[in-house]
Amino acid sequence: MKLPHYSGYIPEDRLETTRPYTVFNVSLSKKLKIGEETLEVYGEIYNLFNSFQRDIDRGPLRDAGYIYGPSKPRTLILGITYIL
């Protein structure tokens, strides 16, 4: 993808070719029957391989519009649902 990168953090404006990235998400769940009730145990991992923008600007002169890549860092969610 081509993305404009404006000066401030870098000396002059330029058109950057961004690195490709892939995001893998995993979701698993298991329902357990306990008498009349059901217990569901689940887990989710977003951005499994932690893809992110490696050339992000830093400091007060950064280009706030020069952002691409996944919206979430690696995120782990574990949970239990109890169904009556």
C-alpha positions as CSV (number, residue, x, y, z in Angstrom):
1,M,0.0,0.0,0.0
2,K,1.2,3.5,-0.7
3,L,0.8,5.9,2.2
4,P,1.9,9.6,2.5
5,H,4.4,10.3,5.3
6,Y,4.7,14.0,6.1
7,S,7.8,15.7,7.5
8,G,8.4,16.4,11.1
9,Y,9.8,13.1,12.4
10,I,11.4,12.7,9.0
11,P,13.2,15.5,7.2
12,E,10.8,15.8,4.1
13,D,7.5,14.5,2.9
14,R,7.6,11.2,1.0
15,L,5.3,8.5,-0.3
16,E,6.0,5.2,1.6
17,T,5.4,1.7,0.4
18,T,4.2,-0.1,3.6
19,R,5.1,-3.7,4.5
20,P,2.4,-6.3,4.1
21,Y,0.9,-7.8,7.2
22,T,-1.5,-10.6,8.1
23,V,-3.6,-10.9,11.2
24,F,-4.6,-14.3,12.5
25,N,-7.4,-14.6,15.2
26,V,-8.2,-17.8,17.0
27,S,-11.4,-18.6,18.9
28,L,-12.2,-21.8,20.8
29,S,-15.1,-22.8,23.0
30,K,-16.4,-25.9,24.8
31,K,-19.9,-26.4,26.2
32,L,-20.1,-28.6,29.3
33,K,-23.5,-30.0,30.3
34,I,-23.9,-30.0,34.1
35,G,-27.4,-31.5,34.9
36,E,-29.9,-29.0,33.5
37,E,-27.4,-26.2,33.2
38,T,-24.7,-25.6,30.6
39,L,-21.3,-24.1,31.2
40,E,-19.4,-22.7,28.3
41,V,-15.6,-22.1,28.5
42,Y,-14.0,-20.1,25.8
43,G,-10.8,-18.5,24.8
44,E,-9.9,-16.0,22.0
45,I,-6.6,-14.7,20.8
46,Y,-6.6,-11.7,18.5
47,N,-3.5,-10.9,16.4
48,L,-1.9,-14.2,17.2
49,F,1.6,-13.3,15.8
50,N,1.5,-9.7,17.1
51,S,1.8,-8.0,13.7
52,F,2.3,-4.2,14.0
53,Q,3.7,-1.2,12.3
54,R,7.5,-1.2,13.0
55,D,8.3,2.2,11.5
56,I,5.9,4.3,13.6
57,D,6.9,7.9,14.3
58,R,7.7,9.0,17.8
59,G,7.9,12.3,19.7
60,P,6.2,15.7,19.4
61,L,6.9,16.1,15.6
62,R,5.4,12.7,14.6
63,D,2.9,12.5,11.7
64,A,-0.3,11.4,13.5
65,G,-1.8,10.3,10.1
66,Y,1.0,7.8,9.3
67,I,-0.6,4.8,10.9
68,Y,-1.4,1.5,9.2
69,G,-1.6,-2.1,10.4
70,P,-3.8,-4.0,12.8
71,S,-6.0,-2.0,15.2
72,K,-5.3,-4.3,18.2
73,P,-2.1,-5.7,19.6
74,R,-2.0,-9.3,20.6
75,T,-5.0,-9.8,22.9
76,L,-6.0,-12.8,25.0
77,I,-9.5,-13.3,26.2
78,L,-10.7,-16.1,28.5
79,G,-14.2,-16.5,29.8
80,I,-16.9,-18.7,31.2
81,T,-20.6,-18.4,30.5
82,Y,-23.2,-20.1,32.8
83,I,-26.5,-20.8,31.1
84,L,-29.5,-21.7,33.2
